[in-house]
Amino acid sequence: MEVGGFTADTLAEDCDLTIRMLRAGYIVRYAETALAYTEAPETIKMFLRQRFRWSFGIMQNLWKHKEALFNSTKEIWDS
């Protein structure tokens, strides 16, 4: 809740939330035993639309957080 939860200004909300958590000083770790349930696209057209949405959403996040993209200094991540 500290970083604002999910927002609606990108198509990759999970990516945006992860970046905001990292910038707030949290550590994001891989959970090898985590389980997730999802729906798979039923057609090639649906699959391609999903992949476009994901790719576009990642690009939106790169632009949204561009000041941190190539800057590894602590100050940029603390903003």
Residue pairs with C-beta under 8 A, 6 or more apart in sequence:
2 24
3 17
3 20
3 21
3 23
3 24
3 26
4 20
5 17
6 13
6 14
6 16
6 17
7 13
7 16
7 17
9 16
9 60
9 64
10 16
10 57
10 60
10 61
10 64
11 53
11 54
11 56
11 57
11 60
12 54
12 57
12 58
12 60
12 61
13 57
15 57
15 58
15 61
16 61
16 64
16 65
18 28
19 61
19 65
19 68
21 28
22 28
22 77
23 65
23 68
23 76
23 77
23 78
23 79
25 77
25 78
41 47
41 49
41 50
62 69
67 76
67 79
68 76
68 77
